[in-house]
Amino acid sequence: MPLRVLITGASSGLGRELARQLGQEGCRLALTGRRAEKLAQAADGARCAGAEVLELLGDTTKREDVQRHYARIKAAWDGLDWAILNAGVGDSESARSFTAKNVRWTFETNVFGAAEWIEAVLPDMLAAKSGTIAGVSSIAGFRGLPGAASYSASKAALTTLLEGIRVELRGSGVRIVTVCPGFVKSEMTARNDPRQMPFLLETEDGVRRMLSGIRKGRSLVHFPWPLSTPMVYLMPNLPNAIYDRVFSKFKKRKKPYVDESKSQG
């Protein structure tokens, strides 16, 4: 039977490329997004690649949309094998113009939107004792990055949320995977200065690495290693005095280390 896969935020970037690559494998794809035209283009591309597609226009932050979408998936395919929770947002911000509104907006999609989908799909996966939930976080979640405090905080929250669920579900047959990419080319990163995005990957390469890690059953998938390894294993333990001195140099940059934008989804 073809793999049944949900991809949220499939309108562009990693989500769209995920749909294309999984479409080439003949998967059944449920694609969600907020932008009708771009979602239709992504769905057409996946169909041309060989996928059976459910095109689900809506917002991951709206509970009614998530429930309606999952009801359609169950009616069509009786559930999912994989749920790739890719939808996310991020925006440049300065601490000097900090607003709670921006924090709330970022968390609504990056954390609560993912949580809505986990709540929807997890009971059926547990009943089946099978399934994979892969949440797309970021290496930005391992330290607070200047100019991207809300984004870093939201990705840290998502990473920790997934970890807590993963540990509790050990042995249940349901796998929880946290994906932490570095910089990957997309319409979201196109606005940034390439000199400020070390080890920038082509979109196709980034998605191949994501899928490889998910298939291998890794609990944490991070890449590219020259950037992600120190961010994941070194930076969290770096003394604040050193971290602050080094990264404070980036606080005046117009475009900080943010790999997603308000247009994603």
NORQUILIN-V594312 format. One record per residue. N is the residue number from 1. PSI is psi as a letter, one per 30 degrees, with the letter a starting at -180 (none if undefined). OMEGA is omega in whole degrees, -180 to 180 (999 if undefined). Layout:
n: <N;N>
psi: <PSI;PSI>
omega: <OMEGA;OMEGA>
//
This chain:
n: <1;2;3;4;5;6;7;8;9;10;11;12;13;14;15;16;17;18;19;20;21;22;23;24;25;26;27;28;29;30;31;32;33;34;35;36;37;38;39;40;41;42;43;44;45;46;47;48;49;50;51;52;53;54;55;56;57;58;59;60;61;62;63;64;65;66;67;68;69;70;71;72;73;74;75;76;77;78;79;80;81;82;83;84;85;86;87;88;89;90;91;92;93;94;95;96;97;98;99;100;101;102;103;104;105;106;107;108;109;110;111;112;113;114;115;116;117;118;119;120;121;122;123;124;125;126;127;128;129;130;131;132;133;134;135;136;137;138;139;140;141;142;143;144;145;146;147;148;149;150;151;152;153;154;155;156;157;158;159;160;161;162;163;164;165;166;167;168;169;170;171;172;173;174;175;176;177;178;179;180;181;182;183;184;185;186;187;188;189;190;191;192;193;194;195;196;197;198;199;200;201;202;203;204;205;206;207;208;209;210;211;212;213;214;215;216;217;218;219;220;221;222;223;224;225;226;227;228;229;230;231;232;233;234;235;236;237;238;239;240;241;242;243;244;245;246;247;248;249;250;251;252;253;254;255;256;257;258;259;260;261;262;263;264;265>
psi: <k;k;k;j;k;k;j;l;h;g;f;l;b;e;e;e;e;e;e;e;e;f;e;f;g;g;l;k;k;j;k;l;l;f;j;e;e;e;e;e;e;e;e;e;e;e;e;e;f;g;l;k;k;k;j;j;k;a;k;f;f;j;e;e;e;e;e;e;e;e;e;e;e;e;e;e;g;h;a;l;e;k;j;j;j;f;k;l;l;k;k;k;l;k;f;f;h;k;k;f;e;e;e;e;e;e;e;e;e;f;e;e;e;e;e;e;e;e;e;e;f;e;e;e;e;e;e;f;h;k;l;k;j;j;k;j;b;l;f;f;f;f;l;j;k;k;f;h;e;e;e;e;e;e;e;e;e;e;e;e;e;e;e;e;e;e;e;e;g;k;f;f;f;k;k;k;k;k;k;i;l;b;k;k;k;l;f;e;f;f;f;l;j;f;f;g;i;k;h;k;l;k;e;e;e;e;e;e;e;e;e;e;e;e;e;f;g;k;e;k;j;k;l;k;e;f;e;e;e;e;e;e;f;e;e;f;g;k;k;e;e;e;e;e;e;e;f;f;f;f;f;g;k;e;j;a;i;k;g;l;l;f;f;l;none>
omega: <178;177;179;-170;170;172;175;-177;-173;-175;-175;172;-178;-179;180;179;173;180;-179;-177;178;175;178;179;178;-179;167;-172;171;-173;178;178;-178;-176;-171;-176;-179;177;179;178;179;180;178;179;179;178;179;179;177;-175;163;-169;165;-178;-170;-179;180;-172;-179;180;-179;-176;-178;178;-180;-179;178;180;-179;176;177;179;-179;179;-177;-169;-180;175;-175;169;178;168;179;-175;-171;-175;-180;179;176;-178;175;179;177;177;-179;176;-177;174;175;-180;-180;177;-179;180;-179;-179;-178;-180;-170;-178;-174;176;176;-179;179;-180;177;179;-177;-170;-172;-178;180;177;178;178;180;-176;-177;176;180;172;-180;178;-179;177;-179;173;177;-179;-178;171;176;-177;180;-178;-178;-175;-178;-180;180;-179;-179;179;174;179;180;179;-179;177;-179;-180;180;178;-178;-178;-179;-176;179;-179;-178;-174;178;-179;175;-176;175;-179;-178;179;165;-179;180;-179;177;177;179;-180;-178;-179;-176;174;-179;179;180;179;-177;177;179;-178;168;-177;-179;-179;179;-179;177;180;177;-176;178;-180;179;-179;-179;177;179;178;178;178;179;-176;-11;-169;-179;178;-172;-177;176;180;-176;-170;-178;-174;-180;-178;180;180;-178;-178;179;-179;-178;-178;-177;-171;176;178;-177;-171;-179;-180;-179;-177;-175;-179;177;-173;178;-178;-178;-177;-176;178;999>
//
